[in-house]
């Protein structure tokens, strides 16, 4: 059985509500639209799973297998996308909607009216309540899940925009049926995280997000797009 070790600079263990959990990243080949997520999970995760484990899978590779990775050269941003992208707060953990190409994708994914409404609420929220985060709260997870290329993005995706995955709950159920364990599809980075889909209704999304909040998969070239949550033996 292969030994699972934490990525460089990442902690293997985390304590949440008095319980210790291991977060064990799993390395894979470069996932593309030619791959099938249940097949990938069976190849790399099945041999290292133990009873009680939860498999977590990055939403990015799910989206890539669904052909939702779009070459930058194929995206033609409208003037509105150029304008709106200039007002997006830049983060060291990713581009988000801070370039015209990703903003154009958000306009198409969420609808122009919703994005404009989200932008208006964001301005009001900052001025009146002096709080950030209103834009994505209104625009929704489709906007939040859009990833643009960064310096550390693995080629060829350093020249792609990756949209959020379709039907993450269904994907989680498909993988679970193949492997016989609980599965969640997650969108995490070095700043925050959320659980987009789960294989079982009783799974606690907020708890899972807290367990993974420091992004054990890494944000660079680790090529570990899935991992295992395991209750630690104290």
Secondary structure as UniProt FT lines:
FT   TURN            8..9
FT   STRAND          13..16
FT   TURN            17..18
FT   STRAND          19..26
FT   TURN            33..34
FT   HELIX           37..44
FT   HELIX           46..48
FT   TURN            51..52
FT   STRAND          54..58
FT   HELIX           59..65
FT   TURN            66..67
FT   STRAND          69..71
FT   HELIX           72..74
FT   HELIX           79..85
FT   TURN            86..87
FT   TURN            92..93
FT   TURN            96..97
FT   HELIX           100..110
FT   HELIX           112..124
FT   HELIX           125..129
FT   HELIX           134..139
FT   HELIX           141..144
FT   TURN            151..152
FT   TURN            155..156
FT   HELIX           157..159
FT   STRAND          160..162
FT   HELIX           168..179
FT   STRAND          182..188
FT   STRAND          193..198
FT   TURN            201..202
FT   HELIX           205..211
FT   TURN            212..214
FT   TURN            216..217
FT   STRAND          226..231
//
